[in-house]
Amino acid sequence: MGDDRSTTGRHRHGRRQADRRTGRDRRAAGPGRHGVERRHSWEEQRTQYWTRLLFCGLALLYFNFGGDAQVRAWTGVPAVTGFFVAYGLQVLFFMGHAARVPHAPWRQRLTMWIDIGAATFAVLADATVTSPGFLVFLMVILGNGMRYGLRFFGEAVAGSLGAALLIVGLRLHDYASVFSVSAIFFLVFFTIVVLYSYSLTAKIERTRDKLAFERNVDALTGLLNRRALIERATHFIHGTPVQQREFVVLFADLDGFKNVNDTHGHHVGDRVLAGVGSRIAAVVRAEDLVARYGGDEFLLILPHASAAGGETVARRVRQAINAWAEANEVDFSVSIGMGRYPDHGSDLETVIASVDKAMYRSKLVHGRGGILHAEAGS
C-alpha cells in the first residue's frame, strides 16, 4: 500500500508523547539499560543452584551430626531437618524453572531473600554462638553482587544486615556472654570484606557496562548495532508467551544519501546519519528497538504493535527525517518497508527479508520517500 493510505485508529494506536525517549536519552542510556536487562543463561545459573544444594546438604549433616546438643531448645532436630528438606525442594523447583525460563528477575530476587531467610533460621537454631551460618550471609552478598550487579549487592547487604540485627536481638544474652576482642575484630574484618567486595563489584560492573556499550552500540548514531538488535529481538521472541509475540518491523533506507556524500563530503554524511538516528529515536517508545542496520539503513522493531500503529510510527519517522533534512538544507529522503510478525514470516529473519523487499519496491513505486507494506509470503 502506498504512502497515501489512510490509517484507521490513528489516535488509538498512536504513541503518547510521554512514552517516548529523546535521541539524547536513548544515547545516554548505558548498557544494560538500553531497553533490555542483563540476562544470564541457564548454564550460568546452574552452578548457583548446585551450590545452594551443597549448603543444604552440609546444613543437614551439621545439625544431625551434633544431634540435640547442636540445636537450641526452642526447636529440635526433626524440625530443623524438615526445614532444610523443604529448602532443598524449593531449590530444585526453582532450578527446574530456571532451566525452562532462564531470564526471570523475580526468581533471582526471590531466591536471594529465601537464602537470607534460610541462613537466619540456621543461625537462630544453632546452639553454637559462632555459627557457620554467618558465613552464608557473606556468600549471599558476594554471590548476588558479583553476578547480578550493585542493585542486588545492596539488597543482599541490607537483608543480611537486617537479619544480623534480628539475630543479635533474639540472642542478645548468648552474645553478651561471649563478647570479646576477637568478636570485635571478626565484625571489623567482615565489614572490610563487604566494603572491599562492593568496590570490586562496582569496578567490574563499570568495566562490563563499558564493554557491553562498545559491543552493542553504533558509535556514530548512538543506536543499537545490527548484532545487538538481532540478539535483543531474539530474546524478546523466546522470552515472551506465544500469544504476545506480535511485533512490527520497519526497514528505513535513505534516498539520495550517496549524492550527499559525493556532493558535501563524508563528514556531512556522518552528520546526516547521526541526525537521522536521533530523529528516529525521538519518535519511538522506550520498549522499541532501533538500530543502524548498515550504511544508511535503519531497522526498527516495535513490540506489541498493530499494523496501523506501525504505519503511524513509519509516517512519524518520515516526517521527522524530512523535517531534519529541510532544516539542515540537505537533499535526501527516506523509503520505508513495513511488515509484521507473524503475518510476514515465521521467524525474525524471514520478516526482515520481506520488509527489505518492500522497502526496495517502495523505491520503485514512489521513487523517493514512500512507505510500502510487505506482501504475505514474500
N, C-alpha and C positions, 0 to 999 in steps of 0.2 A: 504494500500500500504506500502511496506517495506521501509527500510532505504535507499536503493539504487535508489529510484525513482528519475528520472531526473526532474528538476523543470524548466518549461518554464517561460520565462520572469524574470529570477532571478534578472538581473540588473534593470529592470524596476520597480519591486516590492520591491527591497531591501531597507532597511533603510539607509539613509545617516548618516554618522558619526556625522555631525553637529547637527542632530536632536535627538541625544541620550544624556541621562544623565548618569554620572558615578554613581556607587553604593554610593560613598560618597555624591554626590549631592542629590541623592534620599533620603538618610538617613537624610541629613541635612535639607531638606525641611520641614518647620514647618507645623503644622496643618492649614488647610485652603489653603495651598499652595502645597499640596501633590497631585496635579493633578485635584482637584475639588474645586470650590469656595464654600464659606459658603452659604448655602441655607436656605430660610425661607419659611415656609408653608403658605398657604392661610389664615389659622386661625391666624397666627402671624401678617400678613399684614392687615387683615380686620379692626383691631382697628385703624390703621393709617388712613385708608380711611374714616372711620366714624368720626374720629377727624377732618380731613380736611373738611368734610361736615358740622360739627358743627361750625367750624370757619367761613365757608362760610355763613351759616345762621346767625351767630352773626354779620358778616360784613354787610349783607343786612339790618338787624334790626338797626344797629348802624347808617348807613348813611341815611336810610329812616326815622328813628325816629326823627333825627335832622332836616330833610328837607334841603332846600337850604342853611341854615346857617351852616350846618355841612360840606358842600362841598366847596372846593375852586373855585374861579371864572373861572379857565381855563377849568373846566369840569362841570357836572351837575348831579343831582340825577339819571335821566334816564340812562346816560352813565355809571355811577358807578354801577347801578343796573344791566345793561346789561353785564358789565364786570364780575361781580361776579356770575351771572347766567351762563355765558359761562364757568367760572372757575369750578362751581359745576358740569356742564355737563361733563367737562374734567375729573373730579374726578370720576364720575360714569362710564365713559368709561374705564379708567384705572383700576377701581375696578372690572369691569366685566372681563377685560383681565387678571388680577391677579388671579381671581377665576379659569380661564381656564388654564393659564400658570403661576404657582406660581413663578418659577425661571426665572427672566428676569432682569439682572443687568442694562441694558439700560433703562428700565422703572423706576427702583428705582432712577437712577441718573436724568433722565428727570423730574420726578415728584418733586424731590428736587429743581431743578432750576426753575420750574414753581412756586413752593411755594415761593421761594425768589422773583421772579418777581411779584407775586400777593401781597406780603407784601409791596414791594417797591411802587406799584401803590396805595395801601391803604394809606400809609403814605403821599405820594405826593398829593393825592386827599383830605386828611383830613384837614379841616380848623383849627383844633386844633393842636397846635405846639407839645404838649406832646401826640402824637398819640399812642393809644394802639397797633397799628400795629408794633411798635418797639419790643413788646414782642413776636410777631410771629417769628422774626428772631431768638430769643433765643430758641423758640420751635423747629424751623427747625434745629438749630445747635445740640441741645441736642437729639432730636428725631432720627436724622440720625446718630449721633455719637454713641449713646448707642446701636442702633440696628445694624448698618452696619459697625462699626469699625472706626479706626483712619483715613483711607483714606477719607471716606465720611465726617467725622468730619472736617478734614482740608479743604475739598472743600466747606462745608457749611460755615465755618468761613470766608474763602476767599470771597465767594459770598456775604455773609451778610455784610462784611466789605466794599466791593466794592459798594454795594447798599447803605450803610450808607453814604459813601463819596459822591455818586451821589446825594443823598437826601440833604445833607448839602450844596453841591454846588448849587443846584437848589433853595434851600430855605434859602440861607445864610442870607438874610435880616430878615426873620422871626426869625431865631435862634439868630442872633446877638442882637435883641431887647429884648430877654428874657434870655440872658446868665447870669447865676448866680452861686453861690457856690453850690446850690442844683443840678444844671445841671452837674457840675464837679463831684460831688460825685456819681451821677447816672451813669456817664460814668465809674468811677473807680470801682464801685460795679459790673457793667455789665462785665467789663474786668475780675475782680476777679472770678466771677461766671463761665465765659467761661474757664479761665485757670484751675480752680479747677475741672471743668467738664472734661476737657481734661485729667487731671491727673487721675481722677477716671476711665475714659474710657480706658486709656492705661493700668491701673492695671487690670481692668475687662477683657480686651482683652488678656493680657498675661496669666491670670488665665484660661480663656476659651480655649485658644490655648493649654496650658499645659494639661488640662483635655482631650481635643479632641485628642491630640497626644497620651496620655496614653490609650485612649479608642480605637483608630484606628490602632495603630502601634504595630507590634510584637516586643517585647523588644530584642529578640535575634538577629534577622536578620535586623531590621530596615525597613522591608517591611510592607505593609498593613496586618492586620489580616483578618481572614475569614469573620467576620461580616462586617468590613468596605468595603471589596471588593464587597460583595453581595449588600450592600447599594449603593455604587457608581455605580456599573454596572446597578442596577435598576434605578437610577437617569438618567443614560445615555439612557436607553431604553425608559423611559417615557418622557424624555425631548428632544428627537431627532425625527424629522419627520420620518414617517414610511419608506420612500424610502432610508433613510440614516442610518438605524439601524443595518446594517450588521457588524458583528464582529467575530473574530476568537478566539476560546478558546483552550489553551494548558494546559494539565494536566501533570505535571512532577513529577515522583516518583524516589527516589534514590535507586539504586540497590546495595545491599551489605552494607547498612548503619547499619543494626543490627550487622553485623560482626565487623564493625568499633567500635561500642560501646563496644562490648564484648571483642575485642582484645586490644584496646587502651584506653578505658575508656570514660565516658560520657563527660569529658572536651574536648577531641579531637572531639567527635561527635558534640558538640556545636560549635566548631571552624569550622567544616565542614559545618554545616548549615549556619553559618554566611558567610563563604566564598562563598557558593553556591548562597546565596541571593545577595551578592554584584556582582557576575559574571552575574547573570541573569539581574539585574538592569542595568548593563553596556551595554547590547546589545539591549535594547528596546527603544522605543520613549518616549518622555515626556508624551504623552497622554495615553500610555498603562498602564493598571492596573496590578500590580504584587503583589501577596500575598503568605505568608506562610499559606497554607490551613489547615495544621495539621500535626504534627510529621515531617516526611521527605517528605511531599507532597507540591508542589508549583503549584499555578494556575495563568495563565496569560490570560488576556482579551485584545485583540488587536482591538480597534475600527476602522471601515472603512478599514479593511484589507481583501485582497483576499485570496483564498486558497493557491495560490502559494506564496504570501507574508508571510502567516502564516508558511508555511513549511520552508521558508528561515530563519525565526526567530527561529523555532524549531531546525534547524541544527546549527545555531549560538549558541543557548543555550547549545546544546550537546557539541559542540567544546569547548566552554568556560569552561564548567564544567569539561570535560575530561582534559583540559589543567591545570586547577587548581589542580585536583586530582594528575596528574603526577608531577607537580611542587612541591607539598607538600608530595609526596610519600605516599598517602593514597589510598587504593584499593577500589574504588566504581565507579559506572557509573550512567547513568540516562535513564529511559524509558519515552517516551512522547506519550500521546494520543492527537489527534488533531481533532477538529470539528469546525463547523461554524454555526452561527445563520443567517438566519432561516433554513438552509439546514438540520440541525440535531436536530431540536426541535423548538417548537413554543414559548418556554419561556426559561429563563436562566437556571432554574433547570434541565429541560429536556436535554438541550445541555450539561451541566456539567456532568449529568449522562451518556450520550452517550460517552463523551470524556473519562470519568473514565473507562468505559468498554473497550474502545480502548486501553487505557494505559495498562490495565491488559492483553489484548490479545497480545499486543506488547511484554510483558514479556514471554508469552507462545511461540510466534513465534520466537523471537530473543534471548530469554534467558536473555540477558542483553544489555542495550544500544540501543534501537530501537525507531523508530517513526512510529506510525500507525494511519491512519485516521479512524474516526468513520464511522460506516455504517449507511446509511439512515434508519430511523425508528428503530434504535437500542435502 
